[in-house]
């Protein structure tokens, strides 16, 4: 049975299954990390990173996060750590599979369910990584080290641009003040030379303040030079639309849900400067150490109670940090 399952999850079978399903859409990866090349090496060269982020990345050390690899100041390569997902196939489930072993359609449907379960988990983790890169300029991700010790690894791509407010936004803030803030954030990005087309997202607390502004504006809207309009998950002030970002992702260690964007943050993002996610070669003999977006291998458990499906990928997201301007907009 184990040999049959290995054939069922052979790399070419997984690749064929992935071709038949639509890509998983998500707000951060889909909109801001559109480049998804495979990388034939388990490590990323500093020249590849510099070409994307346009600065020299800094490996963050322990005390802060762990280094990606042992490095000196002359380090030329960084080795991202893999995302690994394990799903149990119990002995009773294996027995059930024997019944449908001759039914290719039923087997394919069962395999597809398992692939989707693993694919979604890997995607959610990659989305979380991309969110930290976009909002902080850092790849900072918790990992479990040998012996179960928690750690963190990461790269520092540089601080995002910032815009400071002397007075935080409230529901009573004039729309003209918000307009000037949005224009100032756009200007900072354009002056950094990293993009001309800019869009805005905001956290949940900022969204609540914009909703209050819209309610207050309704009562004073006559002959107003600026307008504020609420739409489906966004607010428009003048010609600028601001999308509400209240989504979360699960922490890989604690399981707690982490906001993709700090609730008090307003962010401007250059959309004509795409981020990149490299899918590096994974450390797997069964995958021939190849660069694939997802690999799954069945392993028999030591206690003989079933089989474990181990899925893994090695994504490495990067984006120019100065293509983003952040503002802590509300108290």
Secondary structure, DSSP 4 states (H G I P E B T S, - for coil): -HHHHHHHT-HHHHHHHHHTSPPPP-HHHHHH--B--EESSSSEEHHHHHHHHSS--EEPPTTSSBPSS---TT--EE-PPPEEEEEEEEHHHHHHHHHHTT-HHHHHHHHHHHHHHHHHHHHHHHHHHHHHHHHHSEEEEEEEPGGG-EEEEEEE--PPEE---SS---TTS-HHHHHHHHHHHHHHHHHTTS-S-EEEEE-HHHHHHHHHHHHHHHTT-TT-SS-EEE-SSEEEETTEEEEE---EEE-TTT--EEESS-TTEEEEEETTS--EEEEEBPS-GGGTT-B-S-EEEEEE-TTSSEEEEEEEE-EEEE--GGGEEEEE---
